Amino acid sequence: LEVSNSSAFSTMREPEEDDDYRVLLAGKPDFTRCDNKICTSKYTLLSFLPVATLEQFRRTANLYFLIMSCLMALGAYTSLFDTSVTPWTTAGPLILMISVSLAQEGSADMGRHRADEVTNNHRCTVLRRGDEIARDLHAERD
């Protein structure tokens, strides 16, 4: 990690291939790096189902009941051993609980997407020094 100091601001980051370090100056925006969008949501439309499902099975109780359901299915549908109950007695409540958790997580993430959209489209006031305003009026931007 490299540390670059300028005025009252400093930044720590990994060096990039095209430069040795990055200097951030107060009042001097860097339009070449990134936009200023806020993203607090955890999922996209494509990543929601796999990522949220894996996140549910990080909980030991959900993983335990999944393993028990698989063992019960082996006993019920093969000749390895006999089981007195069907695997649906364990898998049914597990599927119900995970479905409710996924619906709740999806609803919360949709709220985060909406809040991000409102925040990113909110009007703001940019404070600049007088000498920069005249220079920025004549500057070319993308």
Phi and psi in radians as a Rosetta constraint file:
Dihedral C 1 N 2 CA 2 C 2 CIRCULARHARMONIC -2.005 0.35
Dihedral N 2 CA 2 C 2 N 3 CIRCULARHARMONIC 2.539 0.35
Dihedral C 2 N 3 CA 3 C 3 CIRCULARHARMONIC -2.014 0.35
Dihedral N 3 CA 3 C 3 N 4 CIRCULARHARMONIC 2.225 0.35
Dihedral C 3 N 4 CA 4 C 4 CIRCULARHARMONIC -2.077 0.35
Dihedral N 4 CA 4 C 4 N 5 CIRCULARHARMONIC 2.248 0.35
Dihedral C 4 N 5 CA 5 C 5 CIRCULARHARMONIC -1.911 0.35
Dihedral N 5 CA 5 C 5 N 6 CIRCULARHARMONIC 2.395 0.35
Dihedral C 5 N 6 CA 6 C 6 CIRCULARHARMONIC -2.640 0.35
Dihedral N 6 CA 6 C 6 N 7 CIRCULARHARMONIC 2.185 0.35
Dihedral C 6 N 7 CA 7 C 7 CIRCULARHARMONIC 0.938 0.35
Dihedral N 7 CA 7 C 7 N 8 CIRCULARHARMONIC -2.226 0.35
Dihedral C 7 N 8 CA 8 C 8 CIRCULARHARMONIC -1.681 0.35
Dihedral N 8 CA 8 C 8 N 9 CIRCULARHARMONIC -0.042 0.35
Dihedral C 8 N 9 CA 9 C 9 CIRCULARHARMONIC -1.921 0.35
Dihedral N 9 CA 9 C 9 N 10 CIRCULARHARMONIC 2.501 0.35
Dihedral C 9 N 10 CA 10 C 10 CIRCULARHARMONIC -2.407 0.35
Dihedral N 10 CA 10 C 10 N 11 CIRCULARHARMONIC 2.767 0.35
Dihedral C 10 N 11 CA 11 C 11 CIRCULARHARMONIC -2.433 0.35
Dihedral N 11 CA 11 C 11 N 12 CIRCULARHARMONIC 2.520 0.35
Dihedral C 11 N 12 CA 12 C 12 CIRCULARHARMONIC -2.059 0.35
Dihedral N 12 CA 12 C 12 N 13 CIRCULARHARMONIC 2.299 0.35
Dihedral C 12 N 13 CA 13 C 13 CIRCULARHARMONIC -2.843 0.35
Dihedral N 13 CA 13 C 13 N 14 CIRCULARHARMONIC 2.930 0.35
Dihedral C 13 N 14 CA 14 C 14 CIRCULARHARMONIC -1.314 0.35
Dihedral N 14 CA 14 C 14 N 15 CIRCULARHARMONIC 2.445 0.35
Dihedral C 14 N 15 CA 15 C 15 CIRCULARHARMONIC -1.190 0.35
Dihedral N 15 CA 15 C 15 N 16 CIRCULARHARMONIC 2.501 0.35
Dihedral C 15 N 16 CA 16 C 16 CIRCULARHARMONIC -1.666 0.35
Dihedral N 16 CA 16 C 16 N 17 CIRCULARHARMONIC 2.952 0.35
Dihedral C 16 N 17 CA 17 C 17 CIRCULARHARMONIC -1.213 0.35
Dihedral N 17 CA 17 C 17 N 18 CIRCULARHARMONIC -0.614 0.35
Dihedral C 17 N 18 CA 18 C 18 CIRCULARHARMONIC -1.536 0.35
Dihedral N 18 CA 18 C 18 N 19 CIRCULARHARMONIC -0.133 0.35
Dihedral C 18 N 19 CA 19 C 19 CIRCULARHARMONIC -2.629 0.35
Dihedral N 19 CA 19 C 19 N 20 CIRCULARHARMONIC 2.827 0.35
Dihedral C 19 N 20 CA 20 C 20 CIRCULARHARMONIC -1.443 0.35
Dihedral N 20 CA 20 C 20 N 21 CIRCULARHARMONIC -0.710 0.35
Dihedral C 20 N 21 CA 21 C 21 CIRCULARHARMONIC -2.772 0.35
Dihedral N 21 CA 21 C 21 N 22 CIRCULARHARMONIC 2.902 0.35
Dihedral C 21 N 22 CA 22 C 22 CIRCULARHARMONIC -2.033 0.35
Dihedral N 22 CA 22 C 22 N 23 CIRCULARHARMONIC 2.297 0.35
Dihedral C 22 N 23 CA 23 C 23 CIRCULARHARMONIC -1.913 0.35
Dihedral N 23 CA 23 C 23 N 24 CIRCULARHARMONIC 2.163 0.35
Dihedral C 23 N 24 CA 24 C 24 CIRCULARHARMONIC -1.845 0.35
Dihedral N 24 CA 24 C 24 N 25 CIRCULARHARMONIC 2.202 0.35
Dihedral C 24 N 25 CA 25 C 25 CIRCULARHARMONIC -1.931 0.35
Dihedral N 25 CA 25 C 25 N 26 CIRCULARHARMONIC 2.461 0.35
Dihedral C 25 N 26 CA 26 C 26 CIRCULARHARMONIC -1.152 0.35
Dihedral N 26 CA 26 C 26 N 27 CIRCULARHARMONIC 2.265 0.35
Dihedral C 26 N 27 CA 27 C 27 CIRCULARHARMONIC 1.448 0.35
Dihedral N 27 CA 27 C 27 N 28 CIRCULARHARMONIC 0.010 0.35
Dihedral C 27 N 28 CA 28 C 28 CIRCULARHARMONIC -2.049 0.35
Dihedral N 28 CA 28 C 28 N 29 CIRCULARHARMONIC 1.656 0.35
Dihedral C 28 N 29 CA 29 C 29 CIRCULARHARMONIC -1.204 0.35
Dihedral N 29 CA 29 C 29 N 30 CIRCULARHARMONIC 2.585 0.35
Dihedral C 29 N 30 CA 30 C 30 CIRCULARHARMONIC -1.882 0.35
Dihedral N 30 CA 30 C 30 N 31 CIRCULARHARMONIC 1.655 0.35
Dihedral C 30 N 31 CA 31 C 31 CIRCULARHARMONIC -1.366 0.35
Dihedral N 31 CA 31 C 31 N 32 CIRCULARHARMONIC -0.143 0.35
Dihedral C 31 N 32 CA 32 C 32 CIRCULARHARMONIC -1.525 0.35
Dihedral N 32 CA 32 C 32 N 33 CIRCULARHARMONIC -0.213 0.35
Dihedral C 32 N 33 CA 33 C 33 CIRCULARHARMONIC -1.583 0.35
Dihedral N 33 CA 33 C 33 N 34 CIRCULARHARMONIC -1.151 0.35
Dihedral C 33 N 34 CA 34 C 34 CIRCULARHARMONIC -2.710 0.35
Dihedral N 34 CA 34 C 34 N 35 CIRCULARHARMONIC 2.943 0.35
Dihedral C 34 N 35 CA 35 C 35 CIRCULARHARMONIC -1.488 0.35
Dihedral N 35 CA 35 C 35 N 36 CIRCULARHARMONIC -3.098 0.35
Dihedral C 35 N 36 CA 36 C 36 CIRCULARHARMONIC -1.947 0.35
Dihedral N 36 CA 36 C 36 N 37 CIRCULARHARMONIC 0.557 0.35
Dihedral C 36 N 37 CA 37 C 37 CIRCULARHARMONIC -1.400 0.35
Dihedral N 37 CA 37 C 37 N 38 CIRCULARHARMONIC 2.533 0.35
Dihedral C 37 N 38 CA 38 C 38 CIRCULARHARMONIC -1.771 0.35
Dihedral N 38 CA 38 C 38 N 39 CIRCULARHARMONIC 2.340 0.35
Dihedral C 38 N 39 CA 39 C 39 CIRCULARHARMONIC -2.366 0.35
Dihedral N 39 CA 39 C 39 N 40 CIRCULARHARMONIC 1.783 0.35
Dihedral C 39 N 40 CA 40 C 40 CIRCULARHARMONIC -1.805 0.35
Dihedral N 40 CA 40 C 40 N 41 CIRCULARHARMONIC -0.067 0.35
Dihedral C 40 N 41 CA 41 C 41 CIRCULARHARMONIC -1.274 0.35
Dihedral N 41 CA 41 C 41 N 42 CIRCULARHARMONIC 2.671 0.35
Dihedral C 41 N 42 CA 42 C 42 CIRCULARHARMONIC -1.673 0.35
Dihedral N 42 CA 42 C 42 N 43 CIRCULARHARMONIC -0.437 0.35
Dihedral C 42 N 43 CA 43 C 43 CIRCULARHARMONIC -2.253 0.35
Dihedral N 43 CA 43 C 43 N 44 CIRCULARHARMONIC 2.768 0.35
Dihedral C 43 N 44 CA 44 C 44 CIRCULARHARMONIC -1.882 0.35
Dihedral N 44 CA 44 C 44 N 45 CIRCULARHARMONIC 3.113 0.35
Dihedral C 44 N 45 CA 45 C 45 CIRCULARHARMONIC -1.107 0.35
Dihedral N 45 CA 45 C 45 N 46 CIRCULARHARMONIC -0.662 0.35
Dihedral C 45 N 46 CA 46 C 46 CIRCULARHARMONIC -1.404 0.35
Dihedral N 46 CA 46 C 46 N 47 CIRCULARHARMONIC -0.527 0.35
Dihedral C 46 N 47 CA 47 C 47 CIRCULARHARMONIC -1.599 0.35
Dihedral N 47 CA 47 C 47 N 48 CIRCULARHARMONIC -0.119 0.35
Dihedral C 47 N 48 CA 48 C 48 CIRCULARHARMONIC -1.068 0.35
Dihedral N 48 CA 48 C 48 N 49 CIRCULARHARMONIC -0.981 0.35
Dihedral C 48 N 49 CA 49 C 49 CIRCULARHARMONIC -1.087 0.35
Dihedral N 49 CA 49 C 49 N 50 CIRCULARHARMONIC -0.882 0.35
Dihedral C 49 N 50 CA 50 C 50 CIRCULARHARMONIC -1.182 0.35
Dihedral N 50 CA 50 C 50 N 51 CIRCULARHARMONIC -0.745 0.35
Dihedral C 50 N 51 CA 51 C 51 CIRCULARHARMONIC -1.230 0.35
Dihedral N 51 CA 51 C 51 N 52 CIRCULARHARMONIC -0.772 0.35
Dihedral C 51 N 52 CA 52 C 52 CIRCULARHARMONIC -1.177 0.35
Dihedral N 52 CA 52 C 52 N 53 CIRCULARHARMONIC -0.624 0.35
Dihedral C 52 N 53 CA 53 C 53 CIRCULARHARMONIC -1.172 0.35
Dihedral N 53 CA 53 C 53 N 54 CIRCULARHARMONIC -0.768 0.35
Dihedral C 53 N 54 CA 54 C 54 CIRCULARHARMONIC -1.083 0.35
Dihedral N 54 CA 54 C 54 N 55 CIRCULARHARMONIC -0.637 0.35
Dihedral C 54 N 55 CA 55 C 55 CIRCULARHARMONIC -1.133 0.35
Dihedral N 55 CA 55 C 55 N 56 CIRCULARHARMONIC -0.604 0.35
Dihedral C 55 N 56 CA 56 C 56 CIRCULARHARMONIC -1.168 0.35
Dihedral N 56 CA 56 C 56 N 57 CIRCULARHARMONIC -0.644 0.35
Dihedral C 56 N 57 CA 57 C 57 CIRCULARHARMONIC -1.453 0.35
Dihedral N 57 CA 57 C 57 N 58 CIRCULARHARMONIC 0.043 0.35
Dihedral C 57 N 58 CA 58 C 58 CIRCULARHARMONIC -1.301 0.35
Dihedral N 58 CA 58 C 58 N 59 CIRCULARHARMONIC -0.357 0.35
Dihedral C 58 N 59 CA 59 C 59 CIRCULARHARMONIC -1.314 0.35
Dihedral N 59 CA 59 C 59 N 60 CIRCULARHARMONIC 2.291 0.35
Dihedral C 59 N 60 CA 60 C 60 CIRCULARHARMONIC -1.144 0.35
Dihedral N 60 CA 60 C 60 N 61 CIRCULARHARMONIC -0.595 0.35
Dihedral C 60 N 61 CA 61 C 61 CIRCULARHARMONIC -1.132 0.35
Dihedral N 61 CA 61 C 61 N 62 CIRCULARHARMONIC -0.772 0.35
Dihedral C 61 N 62 CA 62 C 62 CIRCULARHARMONIC -1.121 0.35
Dihedral N 62 CA 62 C 62 N 63 CIRCULARHARMONIC -0.714 0.35
Dihedral C 62 N 63 CA 63 C 63 CIRCULARHARMONIC -1.141 0.35
Dihedral N 63 CA 63 C 63 N 64 CIRCULARHARMONIC -0.705 0.35
Dihedral C 63 N 64 CA 64 C 64 CIRCULARHARMONIC -1.050 0.35
Dihedral N 64 CA 64 C 64 N 65 CIRCULARHARMONIC -0.844 0.35
Dihedral C 64 N 65 CA 65 C 65 CIRCULARHARMONIC -1.201 0.35
Dihedral N 65 CA 65 C 65 N 66 CIRCULARHARMONIC -0.512 0.35
Dihedral C 65 N 66 CA 66 C 66 CIRCULARHARMONIC -1.156 0.35
Dihedral N 66 CA 66 C 66 N 67 CIRCULARHARMONIC -0.780 0.35
Dihedral C 66 N 67 CA 67 C 67 CIRCULARHARMONIC -1.123 0.35
Dihedral N 67 CA 67 C 67 N 68 CIRCULARHARMONIC -0.730 0.35
Dihedral C 67 N 68 CA 68 C 68 CIRCULARHARMONIC -1.118 0.35
Dihedral N 68 CA 68 C 68 N 69 CIRCULARHARMONIC -0.680 0.35
Dihedral C 68 N 69 CA 69 C 69 CIRCULARHARMONIC -1.111 0.35
Dihedral N 69 CA 69 C 69 N 70 CIRCULARHARMONIC -0.719 0.35
Dihedral C 69 N 70 CA 70 C 70 CIRCULARHARMONIC -1.138 0.35
Dihedral N 70 CA 70 C 70 N 71 CIRCULARHARMONIC -0.720 0.35
Dihedral C 70 N 71 CA 71 C 71 CIRCULARHARMONIC -1.135 0.35
Dihedral N 71 CA 71 C 71 N 72 CIRCULARHARMONIC -0.712 0.35
Dihedral C 71 N 72 CA 72 C 72 CIRCULARHARMONIC -1.138 0.35
Dihedral N 72 CA 72 C 72 N 73 CIRCULARHARMONIC -0.623 0.35
Dihedral C 72 N 73 CA 73 C 73 CIRCULARHARMONIC -1.171 0.35
Dihedral N 73 CA 73 C 73 N 74 CIRCULARHARMONIC -0.659 0.35
Dihedral C 73 N 74 CA 74 C 74 CIRCULARHARMONIC -1.075 0.35
Dihedral N 74 CA 74 C 74 N 75 CIRCULARHARMONIC -0.729 0.35
Dihedral C 74 N 75 CA 75 C 75 CIRCULARHARMONIC -1.224 0.35
Dihedral N 75 CA 75 C 75 N 76 CIRCULARHARMONIC -0.599 0.35
Dihedral C 75 N 76 CA 76 C 76 CIRCULARHARMONIC -1.426 0.35
Dihedral N 76 CA 76 C 76 N 77 CIRCULARHARMONIC -0.620 0.35
Dihedral C 76 N 77 CA 77 C 77 CIRCULARHARMONIC -1.893 0.35
Dihedral N 77 CA 77 C 77 N 78 CIRCULARHARMONIC -0.013 0.35
Dihedral C 77 N 78 CA 78 C 78 CIRCULARHARMONIC -2.236 0.35
Dihedral N 78 CA 78 C 78 N 79 CIRCULARHARMONIC 3.102 0.35
Dihedral C 78 N 79 CA 79 C 79 CIRCULARHARMONIC -1.770 0.35
Dihedral N 79 CA 79 C 79 N 80 CIRCULARHARMONIC 0.356 0.35
Dihedral C 79 N 80 CA 80 C 80 CIRCULARHARMONIC -1.173 0.35
Dihedral N 80 CA 80 C 80 N 81 CIRCULARHARMONIC -0.811 0.35
Dihedral C 80 N 81 CA 81 C 81 CIRCULARHARMONIC -2.750 0.35
Dihedral N 81 CA 81 C 81 N 82 CIRCULARHARMONIC 2.862 0.35
Dihedral C 81 N 82 CA 82 C 82 CIRCULARHARMONIC -1.678 0.35
Dihedral N 82 CA 82 C 82 N 83 CIRCULARHARMONIC 2.517 0.35
Dihedral C 82 N 83 CA 83 C 83 CIRCULARHARMONIC -2.251 0.35
Dihedral N 83 CA 83 C 83 N 84 CIRCULARHARMONIC 2.534 0.35
Dihedral C 83 N 84 CA 84 C 84 CIRCULARHARMONIC -1.560 0.35
Dihedral N 84 CA 84 C 84 N 85 CIRCULARHARMONIC -0.233 0.35
Dihedral C 84 N 85 CA 85 C 85 CIRCULARHARMONIC -2.160 0.35
Dihedral N 85 CA 85 C 85 N 86 CIRCULARHARMONIC 2.766 0.35
Dihedral C 85 N 86 CA 86 C 86 CIRCULARHARMONIC -1.428 0.35
Dihedral N 86 CA 86 C 86 N 87 CIRCULARHARMONIC 2.705 0.35
Dihedral C 86 N 87 CA 87 C 87 CIRCULARHARMONIC -1.159 0.35
Dihedral N 87 CA 87 C 87 N 88 CIRCULARHARMONIC -0.308 0.35
Dihedral C 87 N 88 CA 88 C 88 CIRCULARHARMONIC -1.235 0.35
Dihedral N 88 CA 88 C 88 N 89 CIRCULARHARMONIC -0.301 0.35
Dihedral C 88 N 89 CA 89 C 89 CIRCULARHARMONIC -1.189 0.35
Dihedral N 89 CA 89 C 89 N 90 CIRCULARHARMONIC -0.424 0.35
Dihedral C 89 N 90 CA 90 C 90 CIRCULARHARMONIC -1.787 0.35
Dihedral N 90 CA 90 C 90 N 91 CIRCULARHARMONIC -0.719 0.35
Dihedral C 90 N 91 CA 91 C 91 CIRCULARHARMONIC -1.234 0.35
Dihedral N 91 CA 91 C 91 N 92 CIRCULARHARMONIC -0.605 0.35
Dihedral C 91 N 92 CA 92 C 92 CIRCULARHARMONIC -1.034 0.35
Dihedral N 92 CA 92 C 92 N 93 CIRCULARHARMONIC -0.973 0.35
Dihedral C 92 N 93 CA 93 C 93 CIRCULARHARMONIC -1.094 0.35
Dihedral N 93 CA 93 C 93 N 94 CIRCULARHARMONIC -0.600 0.35
Dihedral C 93 N 94 CA 94 C 94 CIRCULARHARMONIC -1.110 0.35
Dihedral N 94 CA 94 C 94 N 95 CIRCULARHARMONIC -0.800 0.35
Dihedral C 94 N 95 CA 95 C 95 CIRCULARHARMONIC -1.101 0.35
Dihedral N 95 CA 95 C 95 N 96 CIRCULARHARMONIC -0.711 0.35
Dihedral C 95 N 96 CA 96 C 96 CIRCULARHARMONIC -1.095 0.35
Dihedral N 96 CA 96 C 96 N 97 CIRCULARHARMONIC -0.815 0.35
Dihedral C 96 N 97 CA 97 C 97 CIRCULARHARMONIC -1.157 0.35
Dihedral N 97 CA 97 C 97 N 98 CIRCULARHARMONIC -0.721 0.35
Dihedral C 97 N 98 CA 98 C 98 CIRCULARHARMONIC -1.190 0.35
Dihedral N 98 CA 98 C 98 N 99 CIRCULARHARMONIC -0.651 0.35
Dihedral C 98 N 99 CA 99 C 99 CIRCULARHARMONIC -1.100 0.35
Dihedral N 99 CA 99 C 99 N 100 CIRCULARHARMONIC -0.748 0.35
Dihedral C 99 N 100 CA 100 C 100 CIRCULARHARMONIC -1.131 0.35
Dihedral N 100 CA 100 C 100 N 101 CIRCULARHARMONIC -0.731 0.35
Dihedral C 100 N 101 CA 101 C 101 CIRCULARHARMONIC -1.129 0.35
Dihedral N 101 CA 101 C 101 N 102 CIRCULARHARMONIC -0.702 0.35
Dihedral C 101 N 102 CA 102 C 102 CIRCULARHARMONIC -1.155 0.35
Dihedral N 102 CA 102 C 102 N 103 CIRCULARHARMONIC -0.687 0.35
Dihedral C 102 N 103 CA 103 C 103 CIRCULARHARMONIC -1.109 0.35
Dihedral N 103 CA 103 C 103 N 104 CIRCULARHARMONIC -0.732 0.35
Dihedral C 103 N 104 CA 104 C 104 CIRCULARHARMONIC -1.144 0.35
Dihedral N 104 CA 104 C 104 N 105 CIRCULARHARMONIC -0.764 0.35
Dihedral C 104 N 105 CA 105 C 105 CIRCULARHARMONIC -1.145 0.35
Dihedral N 105 CA 105 C 105 N 106 CIRCULARHARMONIC -0.696 0.35
Dihedral C 105 N 106 CA 106 C 106 CIRCULARHARMONIC -1.131 0.35
Dihedral N 106 CA 106 C 106 N 107 CIRCULARHARMONIC -0.708 0.35
Dihedral C 106 N 107 CA 107 C 107 CIRCULARHARMONIC -1.115 0.35
Dihedral N 107 CA 107 C 107 N 108 CIRCULARHARMONIC -0.745 0.35
Dihedral C 107 N 108 CA 108 C 108 CIRCULARHARMONIC -1.141 0.35
Dihedral N 108 CA 108 C 108 N 109 CIRCULARHARMONIC -0.672 0.35
Dihedral C 108 N 109 CA 109 C 109 CIRCULARHARMONIC -1.232 0.35
Dihedral N 109 CA 109 C 109 N 110 CIRCULARHARMONIC -0.618 0.35
Dihedral C 109 N 110 CA 110 C 110 CIRCULARHARMONIC -1.085 0.35
Dihedral N 110 CA 110 C 110 N 111 CIRCULARHARMONIC -0.679 0.35
Dihedral C 110 N 111 CA 111 C 111 CIRCULARHARMONIC -1.096 0.35
Dihedral N 111 CA 111 C 111 N 112 CIRCULARHARMONIC -0.685 0.35
Dihedral C 111 N 112 CA 112 C 112 CIRCULARHARMONIC -1.149 0.35
Dihedral N 112 CA 112 C 112 N 113 CIRCULARHARMONIC -0.697 0.35
Dihedral C 112 N 113 CA 113 C 113 CIRCULARHARMONIC -1.070 0.35
Dihedral N 113 CA 113 C 113 N 114 CIRCULARHARMONIC -0.770 0.35
Dihedral C 113 N 114 CA 114 C 114 CIRCULARHARMONIC -1.123 0.35
Dihedral N 114 CA 114 C 114 N 115 CIRCULARHARMONIC -0.745 0.35
Dihedral C 114 N 115 CA 115 C 115 CIRCULARHARMONIC -1.132 0.35
Dihedral N 115 CA 115 C 115 N 116 CIRCULARHARMONIC -0.674 0.35
Dihedral C 115 N 116 CA 116 C 116 CIRCULARHARMONIC -1.092 0.35
Dihedral N 116 CA 116 C 116 N 117 CIRCULARHARMONIC -0.721 0.35
Dihedral C 116 N 117 CA 117 C 117 CIRCULARHARMONIC -1.109 0.35
Dihedral N 117 CA 117 C 117 N 118 CIRCULARHARMONIC -0.744 0.35
Dihedral C 117 N 118 CA 118 C 118 CIRCULARHARMONIC -1.129 0.35
Dihedral N 118 CA 118 C 118 N 119 CIRCULARHARMONIC -0.773 0.35
Dihedral C 118 N 119 CA 119 C 119 CIRCULARHARMONIC -1.147 0.35
Dihedral N 119 CA 119 C 119 N 120 CIRCULARHARMONIC -0.754 0.35
Dihedral C 119 N 120 CA 120 C 120 CIRCULARHARMONIC -1.231 0.35
Dihedral N 120 CA 120 C 120 N 121 CIRCULARHARMONIC -0.395 0.35
Dihedral C 120 N 121 CA 121 C 121 CIRCULARHARMONIC -1.778 0.35
Dihedral N 121 CA 121 C 121 N 122 CIRCULARHARMONIC 0.136 0.35
Dihedral C 121 N 122 CA 122 C 122 CIRCULARHARMONIC -1.297 0.35
Dihedral N 122 CA 122 C 122 N 123 CIRCULARHARMONIC 2.395 0.35
Dihedral C 122 N 123 CA 123 C 123 CIRCULARHARMONIC -1.243 0.35
Dihedral N 123 CA 123 C 123 N 124 CIRCULARHARMONIC 2.531 0.35
Dihedral C 123 N 124 CA 124 C 124 CIRCULARHARMONIC -2.389 0.35
Dihedral N 124 CA 124 C 124 N 125 CIRCULARHARMONIC 2.877 0.35
Dihedral C 124 N 125 CA 125 C 125 CIRCULARHARMONIC -1.893 0.35
Dihedral N 125 CA 125 C 125 N 126 CIRCULARHARMONIC 2.225 0.35
Dihedral C 125 N 126 CA 126 C 126 CIRCULARHARMONIC -1.782 0.35
Dihedral N 126 CA 126 C 126 N 127 CIRCULARHARMONIC 2.161 0.35
Dihedral C 126 N 127 CA 127 C 127 CIRCULARHARMONIC -1.649 0.35
Dihedral N 127 CA 127 C 127 N 128 CIRCULARHARMONIC 2.246 0.35
Dihedral C 127 N 128 CA 128 C 128 CIRCULARHARMONIC -2.410 0.35
Dihedral N 128 CA 128 C 128 N 129 CIRCULARHARMONIC 2.752 0.35
Dihedral C 128 N 129 CA 129 C 129 CIRCULARHARMONIC -1.385 0.35
Dihedral N 129 CA 129 C 129 N 130 CIRCULARHARMONIC 2.711 0.35
Dihedral C 129 N 130 CA 130 C 130 CIRCULARHARMONIC -1.057 0.35
Dihedral N 130 CA 130 C 130 N 131 CIRCULARHARMONIC -0.670 0.35
Dihedral C 130 N 131 CA 131 C 131 CIRCULARHARMONIC -1.228 0.35
Dihedral N 131 CA 131 C 131 N 132 CIRCULARHARMONIC -0.440 0.35
Dihedral C 131 N 132 CA 132 C 132 CIRCULARHARMONIC -1.357 0.35
Dihedral N 132 CA 132 C 132 N 133 CIRCULARHARMONIC -0.507 0.35
Dihedral C 132 N 133 CA 133 C 133 CIRCULARHARMONIC -1.118 0.35
Dihedral N 133 CA 133 C 133 N 134 CIRCULARHARMONIC -0.804 0.35
Dihedral C 133 N 134 CA 134 C 134 CIRCULARHARMONIC -1.129 0.35
Dihedral N 134 CA 134 C 134 N 135 CIRCULARHARMONIC -0.710 0.35
Dihedral C 134 N 135 CA 135 C 135 CIRCULARHARMONIC -1.191 0.35
Dihedral N 135 CA 135 C 135 N 136 CIRCULARHARMONIC -0.671 0.35
Dihedral C 135 N 136 CA 136 C 136 CIRCULARHARMONIC -1.242 0.35
Dihedral N 136 CA 136 C 136 N 137 CIRCULARHARMONIC -0.463 0.35
Dihedral C 136 N 137 CA 137 C 137 CIRCULARHARMONIC -1.151 0.35
Dihedral N 137 CA 137 C 137 N 138 CIRCULARHARMONIC -0.513 0.35
Dihedral C 137 N 138 CA 138 C 138 CIRCULARHARMONIC -1.710 0.35
Dihedral N 138 CA 138 C 138 N 139 CIRCULARHARMONIC -0.085 0.35
Dihedral C 138 N 139 CA 139 C 139 CIRCULARHARMONIC -1.408 0.35
Dihedral N 139 CA 139 C 139 N 140 CIRCULARHARMONIC 2.597 0.35
Dihedral C 139 N 140 CA 140 C 140 CIRCULARHARMONIC -1.664 0.35
Dihedral N 140 CA 140 C 140 N 141 CIRCULARHARMONIC 2.370 0.35
Dihedral C 140 N 141 CA 141 C 141 CIRCULARHARMONIC -2.225 0.35
Dihedral N 141 CA 141 C 141 N 142 CIRCULARHARMONIC 2.852 0.35
